[in-house]
Amino acid sequence: MFPIEPHDPPIVVSAKVNFAYDNSFLYGFVYIPNLEGQVYATEIMFFGREEQGETIDSIFMNTSDNRVEDHGFDSFFVEPFNDVERGGQNNVNAFMKMTSDGSYFEFQKELQSNDNNGFDFNLAYGNSIGVFIIAWIDKTTPGGPNWSIADGSTFKYIRLSLGTDNGDIIHTPEMGGKINWLLSDQVYECVYLSSVEITYDGFANEDFWNSAINYHVTIYFVDWENHYIQDDNRFDGEIRFVTDGFTLYIYLEIYDEKYDEGDVNIFVFGQTADMFEIDKGADVAVITPESYEDMVFDQSKGGPISDIDVGGTIDGRATFIYNQSMRQIEFSKPLSSGDTKGGDFQTNLGESIYFTNIAQYESEEPNYFDATYDNESIPALSIHELRILEEGEEPTENNTNTDTNTDTNTDLLNTFSLDYSLSYSLAAIMILMTLISVRKKRII
């Protein structure tokens, strides 16, 4: 858990959370140690199911007076109410204990109480729901909480599934901060060839690569917090795109002196330029010298998730090598894999998808981006239209890498706040960093 008010350096308290269920009840256990002061109370909030809308079901447990209340929220933006006050019922039992080491909280709550006045959840086998936990540490109630499971840079929550995960969408609250993006004037064109035979060795030595347009690419070190792109801290290279009507092939060659376990390259694809929109997700290919990971980045799924973890499949293939102070990557993925659960892009000849390139150099998180400034001198991700040319279609005449961006930047994420004395200003770009750092060492 983390303090709601940011601290430098960060402060972390490791709590224990467990859930179980039977045919009638959901059971929960939370232990929070007294590492930063006595733990007085916690509130466990259940949200995000389609039928809940913006409402929240929650359980409040206070060790000071051994009090448990079945709460509801009209939304994340207002104070909670006691279910009984709205004509509902108290459908929760709990035991809690304050000790010199920490505080223990145990509860049971009906899976299907049908208490609509109290906004109670209704869950069955295979259903999923979002869980957010807040706490009062070294602070008594009344008054708002001062700790939560969000770290101040991302809205983190627990995706709780009963028995199995049927892929229910979890609708998350809108968050503060923004992901700035600009639709680049530089349109990438993927050349059609009737036959492509590729050897995944990291070298563009096959004849078909000579038919591709060779685009210059630059990625910059971006200080998102201070709104600064370091123009003198950049890497240059080239990228090419080819298709045989069934598969998208990409070759990337960009400066990199030597191997480091923190080296990662990330190709991000979207059906629209607004690829990081919460409900749409993005198709993400995470490529390291050791592994390839096919992922979906979707807030409703709790962040970055391997396609396999949401019932999808790993589609595509990649090779990452080092050669003469360059990292060289050969990558392929079906134009239409059919993996809708995994959020894979689906496109055909004559259509477009959208693309951006992100990288890690000797880092635990992405630190180099295809980026530019918007009209307010704020860094923005450059999003490129990637046109899949039809059979017989010639590339656009004088298709050159102008790297000029149109004024189409937009905020994807708006203010998230809990007036229940809980408010954040969340930097959404950190979601992108979290996206890779938790997955980069996974071997497929």
Secondary structure per residue as TSV (DSSP state, phi and psi in degrees):
chain	resnum	aa	ss	phi	psi
A	1	M	-	360.0	158.9
A	2	F	E	-132.7	148.5
A	3	P	E	-66.7	142.2
A	4	I	S	-66.6	-39.0
A	5	E	S	-80.5	123.5
A	6	P	-	-59.6	144.2
A	7	H	-	-124.1	146.5
A	8	D	S	-130.3	111.1
A	9	P	S	-74.5	162.6
A	10	P	-	-60.9	148.8
A	11	I	-	-113.0	134.7
A	12	V	-	-132.9	136.8
A	13	V	-	-121.0	123.1
A	14	S	-	-85.9	113.0
A	15	A	-	-101.9	162.4
A	16	K	E	-112.7	132.3
A	17	V	E	-133.9	130.0
A	18	N	E	-135.7	146.7
A	19	F	E	-132.3	149.2
A	20	A	E	-147.8	166.9
A	21	Y	E	-153.6	159.6
A	22	D	-	-131.9	-158.6
A	23	N	S	-69.9	-17.1
A	24	S	S	-119.6	-31.0
A	25	F	E	-131.7	152.8
A	26	L	E	-100.0	132.2
A	27	Y	E	-114.3	142.0
A	28	G	E	-139.8	151.5
A	29	F	E	-138.8	130.8
A	30	V	E	-132.2	130.0
A	31	Y	E	-124.1	126.5
A	32	I	E	-123.3	117.3
A	33	P	E	-73.9	159.2
A	34	N	S	-86.3	44.3
A	35	L	T	-71.1	-28.0
A	36	E	T	-121.3	22.4
A	37	G	S	124.2	168.7
A	38	Q	-	-62.8	136.9
A	39	V	E	-93.8	117.3
A	40	Y	E	-98.9	-34.9
A	41	A	E	-159.4	161.3
A	42	T	E	-144.1	156.2
A	43	E	E	-131.5	125.3
A	44	I	E	-106.8	117.5
A	45	M	E	-108.0	132.3
A	46	F	E	-114.8	123.9
A	47	F	E	-150.0	172.8
A	48	G	-	96.9	-8.7
A	49	R	-	-76.0	150.5
A	50	E	G	-54.4	-45.1
A	51	E	G	-72.5	-14.8
A	52	Q	G	-78.3	-24.1
A	53	G	T	60.8	-130.5
A	54	E	T	-89.8	-5.9
A	55	T	-	-73.8	160.9
A	56	I	E	-136.4	136.3
A	57	D	E	-99.7	138.0
A	58	S	E	-148.9	161.3
A	59	I	E	-123.5	122.2
A	60	F	E	-105.5	128.5
A	61	M	E	-131.6	125.0
A	62	N	E	-121.3	116.9
A	63	T	T	-75.6	-20.0
A	64	S	T	-62.8	-41.5
A	65	D	T	-124.0	16.9
A	66	N	T	52.9	47.4
A	67	R	E	-110.4	135.0
A	68	V	E	-125.9	136.3
A	69	E	E	-135.2	139.5
A	70	D	E	-86.5	111.7
A	71	H	E	-106.6	162.8
A	72	G	E	-139.1	152.1
A	73	F	E	-122.7	137.5
A	74	D	S	-68.0	-29.1
A	75	S	S	-169.9	179.3
A	76	F	T	-68.8	-6.4
A	77	F	T	-102.0	3.2
A	78	V	S	-133.9	169.0
A	79	E	-	-73.9	155.4
A	80	P	-	-77.2	166.9
A	81	F	E	-129.3	155.4
A	82	N	E	-78.1	131.4
A	83	D	G	-52.5	-38.2
A	84	V	G	-62.9	-32.8
A	85	E	G	-65.3	-23.0
A	86	R	G	-102.8	13.9
A	87	G	T	84.3	13.8
A	88	G	-	-95.9	-162.4
A	89	Q	-	-128.5	157.5
A	90	N	-	-90.5	95.0
A	91	N	-	-102.2	38.0
A	92	V	E	-139.2	140.7
A	93	N	E	-118.1	146.3
A	94	A	E	-152.0	156.2
A	95	F	E	-131.1	136.4
A	96	M	E	-141.3	152.9
A	97	K	E	-149.0	130.3
A	98	M	E	-98.9	126.2
A	99	T	-	-125.3	177.6
A	100	S	S	-71.5	-19.2
A	101	D	S	-94.0	-30.2
A	102	G	E	171.8	-171.2
A	103	S	E	-121.6	140.4
A	104	Y	E	-110.5	139.1
A	105	F	E	-135.0	124.2
A	106	E	E	-126.2	144.2
A	107	F	E	-148.1	160.9
A	108	Q	E	-135.5	140.2
A	109	K	E	-141.7	139.2
A	110	E	E	-60.4	137.6
A	111	L	S	-68.9	-34.5
A	112	Q	B	-139.6	79.5
A	113	S	-	-81.6	-20.5
A	114	N	-	59.6	26.5
A	115	D	-	-86.7	81.8
A	116	N	T	-67.8	-32.8
A	117	N	T	-63.9	-31.3
A	118	G	T	-94.2	6.7
A	119	F	T	58.9	31.5
A	120	D	-	-66.2	143.1
A	121	F	-	-70.6	158.8
A	122	N	B	-130.0	111.0
A	123	L	-	-123.4	146.4
A	124	A	-	-135.9	173.3
A	125	Y	T	-54.4	131.8
A	126	G	T	90.6	-13.1
A	127	N	-	-75.8	154.0
A	128	S	E	-127.5	152.5
A	129	I	E	-149.5	150.8
A	130	G	E	-84.4	142.8
A	131	V	E	-126.5	126.5
A	132	F	E	-124.3	135.3
A	133	I	E	-121.2	130.7
A	134	I	E	-122.8	161.2
A	135	A	E	-150.8	158.7
A	136	W	E	-111.0	105.4
A	137	I	E	-116.4	125.3
A	138	D	S	57.3	31.5
A	139	K	-	-157.8	132.4
A	140	T	-	-95.7	165.6
A	141	T	S	-94.5	158.1
A	142	P	S	-72.7	175.8
A	143	G	S	111.5	160.7
A	144	G	-	-77.2	165.5
A	145	P	-	-70.8	163.6
A	146	N	-	-127.4	2.5
A	147	W	E	-135.7	153.9
A	148	S	E	-156.5	176.1
A	149	I	S	-86.4	-1.5
A	150	A	-	-85.9	141.6
A	151	D	-	-95.3	10.1
A	152	G	S	88.7	-11.2
A	153	S	S	-116.2	-24.7
A	154	T	S	-139.1	152.8
A	155	F	-	-85.9	99.2
A	156	K	-	-98.2	140.5
A	157	Y	-	-147.4	170.7
A	158	I	E	-97.6	128.7
A	159	R	E	-91.9	109.8
A	160	L	E	-102.9	120.3
A	161	S	E	-119.8	139.3
A	162	L	S	-90.6	105.4
A	163	G	S	80.7	-54.2
A	164	T	S	-148.2	167.1
A	165	D	-	-110.8	108.6
A	166	N	-	-86.2	8.2
A	167	G	-	85.2	20.8
A	168	D	-	-56.3	137.9
A	169	I	-	-77.4	132.2
A	170	I	-	-102.5	118.2
A	171	H	-	-86.3	115.2
A	172	T	-	-92.7	156.5
A	173	P	-	-67.6	150.7
A	174	E	-	-69.1	140.3
A	175	M	-	-114.5	160.6
A	176	G	S	-78.1	171.7
A	177	G	S	81.6	-177.8
A	178	K	-	-156.7	154.2
A	179	I	-	-101.2	108.9
A	180	N	-	-79.5	133.8
A	181	W	E	-143.0	151.9
A	182	L	E	-129.0	136.6
A	183	L	E	-80.8	113.6
A	184	S	B	-71.0	146.5
A	185	D	S	-67.2	-21.5
A	186	Q	-	-77.4	104.2
A	187	V	-	-90.2	126.4
A	188	Y	E	-84.0	140.0
A	189	E	E	-119.9	129.3
A	190	C	E	-98.4	112.3
A	191	V	E	-76.1	136.8
A	192	Y	E	-87.5	132.4
A	193	L	-	-132.7	138.5
A	194	S	S	-68.8	-25.3
A	195	S	-	-138.5	128.4
A	196	V	-	-131.7	120.4
A	197	E	-	-120.1	111.5
A	198	I	-	-112.5	140.4
A	199	T	-	-109.5	117.6
A	200	Y	-	-79.4	79.1
A	201	D	S	-122.0	0.7
A	202	G	S	86.3	0.7
A	203	F	-	-111.9	136.9
A	204	A	-	-87.5	55.0
A	205	N	-	-99.5	1.6
A	206	E	S	-78.6	147.8
A	207	D	G	-60.4	-34.3
A	208	F	G	-64.1	-27.1
A	209	W	G	-64.4	-24.7
A	210	N	G	-69.0	-18.6
A	211	S	G	-86.7	-10.0
A	212	A	S	-82.4	154.3
A	213	I	-	-75.9	133.1
A	214	N	-	-96.7	102.4
A	215	Y	E	-93.9	135.2
A	216	H	E	-76.7	136.7
A	217	V	E	-128.9	147.3
A	218	T	E	-134.7	132.7
A	219	I	E	-118.8	142.1
A	220	Y	E	-118.9	149.3
A	221	F	E	-73.7	126.0
A	222	V	E	-118.3	126.8
A	223	D	E	-95.0	89.4
A	224	W	T	-64.7	-36.2
A	225	E	T	-64.5	-39.8
A	226	N	T	-101.5	10.8
A	227	H	T	58.0	52.5
A	228	Y	E	-139.6	127.5
A	229	I	E	-99.5	122.0
A	230	Q	E	-83.8	96.4
A	231	D	E	-63.3	-27.6
A	232	D	E	-90.7	5.4
A	233	N	E	-124.1	84.8
A	234	R	E	-146.1	159.8
A	235	F	E	-128.3	137.6
A	236	D	E	-113.3	153.0
A	237	G	E	-169.5	-156.5
A	238	E	E	-140.8	154.3
A	239	I	E	-140.2	144.4
A	240	R	E	-135.6	152.2
A	241	F	E	-133.3	135.3
A	242	V	E	-142.4	149.9
A	243	T	E	-140.5	151.6
A	244	D	-	-108.5	15.3
A	245	G	S	93.5	-13.1
A	246	F	S	-121.3	-30.8
A	247	T	E	-133.5	143.0
A	248	L	E	-94.5	127.9
A	249	Y	E	-114.9	134.9
A	250	I	E	-129.9	136.8
A	251	Y	E	-121.2	125.3
A	252	L	E	-122.4	132.0
A	253	E	E	-131.5	119.9
A	254	I	E	-148.7	153.8
A	255	Y	E	-59.6	134.3
A	256	D	-	-167.8	116.3
A	257	E	-	-70.1	-40.4
A	258	K	S	-156.6	164.2
A	259	Y	-	-69.0	141.6
A	260	D	-	-148.0	143.9
A	261	E	T	-65.1	-14.3
A	262	G	T	-90.3	11.6
A	263	D	-	-86.9	124.3
A	264	V	E	-145.4	146.3
A	265	N	E	-123.9	138.5
A	266	I	E	-127.2	118.7
A	267	F	E	-98.8	126.5
A	268	V	E	-115.9	127.9
A	269	F	E	-119.3	147.7
A	270	G	E	-141.1	151.3
A	271	Q	S	-70.9	-26.9
A	272	T	S	-129.2	167.1
A	273	A	S	-64.1	-29.2
A	274	D	-	-80.9	57.0
A	275	M	T	-71.9	-16.6
A	276	F	T	-98.9	14.3
A	277	E	-	-58.5	138.7
A	278	I	T	-55.0	-49.8
A	279	D	T	-81.8	-13.6
A	280	K	T	-93.9	-30.6
A	281	G	-	71.5	-177.8
A	282	A	E	-142.6	150.9
A	283	D	E	-92.2	123.0
A	284	V	E	-125.2	126.4
A	285	A	E	-107.7	116.6
A	286	V	E	-105.2	117.7
A	287	I	E	-121.9	125.3
A	288	T	-	-126.2	170.4
A	289	P	S	-61.3	-21.7
A	290	E	S	-103.8	-19.7
A	291	S	-	-152.3	165.2
A	292	Y	E	-132.7	131.2
A	293	E	E	-126.6	124.7
A	294	D	E	-97.6	116.2
A	295	M	E	-128.9	161.0
A	296	V	E	-120.0	130.1
A	297	F	E	-102.4	105.9
A	298	D	E	-143.6	119.0
A	299	Q	G	-57.1	-35.4
A	300	S	G	-67.3	-17.4
A	301	K	G	-99.6	7.3
A	302	G	T	89.0	13.0
A	303	G	E	120.3	-149.4
A	304	P	E	-76.1	129.6
A	305	I	E	-138.9	137.3
A	306	S	E	-61.3	142.2
A	307	D	G	-54.0	-36.3
A	308	I	G	-61.1	-37.1
A	309	D	G	-70.1	-14.3
A	310	V	G	-112.8	19.8
A	311	G	T	85.3	10.3
A	312	G	-	-94.7	-162.1
A	313	T	-	-131.3	156.2
A	314	I	-	-83.7	111.8
A	315	D	-	-116.2	136.1
A	316	G	-	110.5	174.7
A	317	R	E	-156.9	149.2
A	318	A	E	-153.0	152.2
A	319	T	E	-129.9	134.4
A	320	F	E	-127.0	115.9
A	321	I	E	-130.7	170.1
A	322	Y	E	-116.2	135.3
A	323	N	-	-153.0	116.9
A	324	Q	S	50.5	57.1
A	325	S	S	61.8	30.0
A	326	M	E	-133.7	145.7
A	327	R	E	-94.0	131.0
A	328	Q	E	-122.0	129.2
A	329	I	E	-129.3	127.9
A	330	E	E	-110.4	131.9
A	331	F	E	-139.4	145.4
A	332	S	E	-146.1	150.9
A	333	K	E	-157.8	142.7
A	334	P	E	-58.5	143.2
A	335	L	T	-62.6	-35.6
A	336	S	B	-140.5	88.7
A	337	S	-	-74.2	-22.3
A	338	G	-	81.5	0.9
A	339	D	-	-85.9	78.2
A	340	T	T	-73.0	-31.1
A	341	K	T	-63.3	-35.9
A	342	G	T	-84.9	3.9
A	343	G	T	69.6	21.1
A	344	D	-	-65.0	144.1
A	345	F	-	-63.9	147.8
A	346	Q	B	-128.7	117.5
A	347	T	-	-149.0	169.6
A	348	N	-	-140.5	173.1
A	349	L	T	-57.4	137.9
A	350	G	T	85.6	-0.2
A	351	E	-	-111.7	178.5
A	352	S	E	-131.0	148.1
A	353	I	E	-125.0	-176.0
A	354	Y	E	-128.2	152.2
A	355	F	E	-148.4	141.5
A	356	T	E	-143.8	158.8
A	357	N	E	-119.7	129.3
A	358	I	E	-130.6	149.4
A	359	A	E	-144.8	157.1
A	360	Q	E	-117.0	133.1
A	361	Y	S	-122.6	110.5
A	362	E	S	48.8	50.5
A	363	S	S	-144.7	159.3
A	364	E	S	-88.9	-3.9
A	365	E	S	-151.5	159.6
A	366	P	-	-55.8	133.9
A	367	N	-	-134.2	-3.1
A	368	Y	E	-129.3	135.6
A	369	F	E	-137.4	149.5
A	370	D	S	-75.2	100.0
A	371	A	E	-139.7	160.4
A	372	T	E	-152.5	176.7
A	373	Y	E	-94.7	144.5
A	374	D	-	-87.1	-173.0
A	375	N	T	-67.5	-15.2
A	376	E	T	-103.4	17.0
A	377	S	S	61.3	34.8
A	378	I	-	-107.3	134.2
A	379	P	E	-58.2	141.9
A	380	A	E	-141.1	145.0
A	381	L	E	-69.4	137.4
A	382	S	E	-88.0	119.0
A	383	I	E	-106.2	128.9
A	384	H	E	-110.6	134.4
A	385	E	E	-69.7	133.6
A	386	L	E	-115.5	103.3
A	387	R	E	-85.6	128.4
A	388	I	E	-93.4	104.2
A	389	L	-	-68.3	146.9
A	390	E	-	-79.2	166.6
A	391	E	T	-60.8	127.2
A	392	G	T	85.4	-7.7
A	393	E	-	-80.4	128.1
A	394	E	-	-85.5	148.3
A	395	P	-	-58.8	152.6
A	396	T	-	-58.1	134.7
A	397	E	T	-60.6	137.5
A	398	N	T	58.5	34.5
A	399	N	-	-70.5	101.6
A	400	T	-	-122.3	163.4
A	401	N	-	-88.3	85.2
A	402	T	-	-77.1	-28.0
A	403	D	-	54.5	35.7
A	404	T	-	-105.9	139.9
A	405	N	B	-112.5	145.3
A	406	T	-	-84.0	162.0
A	407	D	S	-85.7	74.1
A	408	T	-	-126.0	24.6
A	409	N	-	-66.8	148.2
A	410	T	-	-147.2	151.7
A	411	D	-	-84.6	124.7
A	412	L	S	-90.0	-25.1
A	413	L	-	-126.7	132.2
A	414	N	-	-105.5	-172.8
A	415	T	-	-68.1	130.5
A	416	F	-	-112.0	127.3
A	417	S	E	-150.0	151.4
A	418	L	E	-112.9	110.8
A	419	D	T	-66.9	-8.1
A	420	Y	T	-72.2	50.1
A	421	S	T	53.1	27.0
A	422	L	E	-130.3	108.3
A	423	S	E	-143.5	143.0
A	424	Y	-	-125.9	161.1
A	425	S	-	-122.5	97.7
A	426	L	-	-92.6	131.1
A	427	A	-	-84.5	106.0
A	428	A	T	-68.1	-24.8
A	429	I	H	-63.0	-23.6
A	430	M	H	-65.5	-22.5
A	431	I	H	-60.0	-39.6
A	432	L	H	-62.5	-37.3
A	433	M	H	-69.9	-42.4
A	434	T	H	-61.5	-34.8
A	435	L	H	-49.1	-42.0
A	436	I	H	-97.8	-37.7
A	437	S	H	-61.5	-28.2
A	438	V	T	-84.0	-6.8
A	439	R	T	-123.4	-12.5
A	440	K	T	-66.2	-21.0
A	441	K	T	-99.7	3.7
A	442	R	-	-77.9	129.7
A	443	I	-	-101.2	128.9
A	444	I	-	-100.9	360.0
